[in-house]
């Protein structure tokens, strides 16, 4: 009977056949530590193989639970990732793993789809702390991670600028993910995260996935995927007019924790996340995004910069989990190219977000990235401030359509202001209420209206406060439940600490 790793939640496969295959490729005996715990990501799991001469390889395969994408889609993505890494290895100095063997189906001796590749050298960047962590934020149960200095972070960002300039040289005539057939590379379906994540792959029959010949076609397809999601699938944590509290908006971890708890109470009242009103707000976002497409692509500026010849390759997740560095913080390997595709130039020029793709980048690191890019982008290419502005718009757009960020309201407002540049401040809630009077959104609102109100289980005082905020939000023409609200409530609660009677305290806060 074939030996199996003790990880039934991942997959059953023929381990002896795997070890035999790896040994044949190198002509060196190979083994696998059965006590190792596989590393897993959103779509794949990984184990390590060891050879007698101390060389290590990575064996990676798609996850196969009922909640994951189908093996057919996973296999096509695997095949595209292999083609992408091979193409990059052949045509650029960008450091990527070596591919030794792969199968995009389970029709092989090992019994599952897989990639056999070299193990990334160096240290994964996520082993270091990127952001400054306030005291008490990191768990005391794990070993503290070394904090990166500003100089080290700037060095990394400059290198990412250089790598982006190298990706800019790898251009194709369409937008989509790479395929290799009969030794030739071409562009096929687009496996961008916005077409895959959050169960969007279940809606593929209703959306266009490319390849796309024009920027506008690509952006329109992303908006369609977004609209299909907000109408038919679960919203994970997104309430448009109640963005999740984030650390940078609060002075202490405790303050942010209290705000998050109150945010959770607030969104539970009326089941706001999946409510018809919230879905209609996101549908309204989609309608505005359709009007912004021409102001996101920056096509006219790419022509001025000499970048209108094709669409460059892009890694959509250049974050700390996919970057490996040596002791001098030189980038020596970039992994996880499964979602890579060719993209419009403005999308390629997006400053990588650290430590997570949803995180914004501070101005000094943004400048370091742009400096690294400019130093290596070659003569004849002038990246104008206008094109960099379009790259920023492309980042805001991508965060919105993916629905993976924490500050959708903020993303939209910044994008809207960047494009329209109004002389006076724009009241976004009023803007949405006006737009929702249009016939299309009126009818859509009726279709997705809630049938009944959900009553959550919340402690009595917290529930009453959340209900009060909900009532105010319905009466106000410009209500947004952002960090200002939660800070205000915290200040009031601190003032009421001396009030012993819960009923009196509750009455005071609800009267504010």
Protein Blocks (a to p, Z undefined) as FASTA:
>chain_A
ZZddfbfklogcdfklmmmmmmmmnopacdddfkbccdddfkbccdddddfkopacdddd
ddfbfkbccfklmmmmmmmmmmmmmmmmmmocbdcdddfbdcfbfbbfkopacdddddde
hjdfklpcfbdcdehkacckbccdddddfklmmmmmmmmmmmmmmmmmmccfbdcdddde
ehiacddddfbfklmggolmmmmmmpcebjafbfklmmmmmmmmmmmmmmmmccfklcfk
lccddfklpfbfklmmmmmmmmmmmmmnoplmlpmklmmmmmmmmmmmmmmmmmmnommm
mmmnopagojddddfblcfklcccdfkopafbdehjllgccddfklmmpccddfbfkbcc
dfklmmmmmmmmmmmnoghiacdfklmmmmmmmmmmmmmmnopafblmlmmmmmmmmmno
pabdcdfklmmmmmmmpmklmmmmmmmpcfbdcdddddfklmmmmmmmmmmmmmpmkbcc
dfklmmmmmmmmmmmmmpmblklmmmmmmmZZ
